């Protein structure tokens, strides 16, 4: 009898359990983040873009600090950062200052459903950076998904007047996706650490940085109940979502986690159409279908 068979079977079963749990966490992350864009659009009637970005991350940090304080479960495994982690921590914070400000700027001047759908370009950015810099493998099916999502993103970026020119609002949204694509890969290098600590560092650093940018750029914010709503939205859509995202990355990598995250833009777009009722343009509908096919290919490949 080969006594190595039993340990190998147990180890394989343990790996599958962790992978399945990670996939669920990736889907949770997408569902939680989906509410961010439409509700941020609504709140920005009373909160300027850079301040909105800062409040979202500060809400994420505050919520995770409270949870960590009252949690009885101590997670000390791999929780301490080493000197090798600091370059990734710094890059993570800087990119998370730039990305939400860019996204809120696009959102302030455009429709919530289009910006929500453009968020899918983050899959392209994350996957290509994972391939080029961190040498993660991209399957042929995921390449097809990337091509479809890119094509749909270009269509969404065209001006609504029918001319073949790029709409100004789409550029900051796409740049935000590129920042988050690189940030996702930096966070991947930290995914073995305690997710709650990562969210706290990310939230405090990025939130404070965004508020400083808001003040330097001349934005002003008076105390209003909408601030509390923005902080609550940040805890739900950023804090809990990032926590779930980091956990998923630990077991299935940045490219695969990003593939499941493709659910978020579609849910966000549908919520946006409910909050801001209107008949979608034909170009939006075509882009939605193409992007949905690309997202399906990405998700189905990584699920199997």
Secondary structure, DSSP 8 states (H G I E B T S, - for coil): --THHHHHHHHHHHHHHHHHHHHHHHHHHHHHHHHHHHHHHHHTTTS-HHHHHHHHHHHHHHHHHHHHHH------TT-S--GGGHHHHHHHHHHHHHHHHHHHHHHHTS-HHHHHHHTTHHHHHHHHHHHHTT-----HHHHHHHHHHHHHHHHHHB-TTS-SSB-HHHHHHHHHHHHHHHHHHHHHTTTTS-HHHHHHHHHHHHHHHHHHHHHHTT------HHHHHHHHHHIIIIIIHHHHHHHHHHHHHHHHHHHHTTHHHHHHHHHHHHHS-----HHHHHHHHHHHHHHHHHHHHHH-
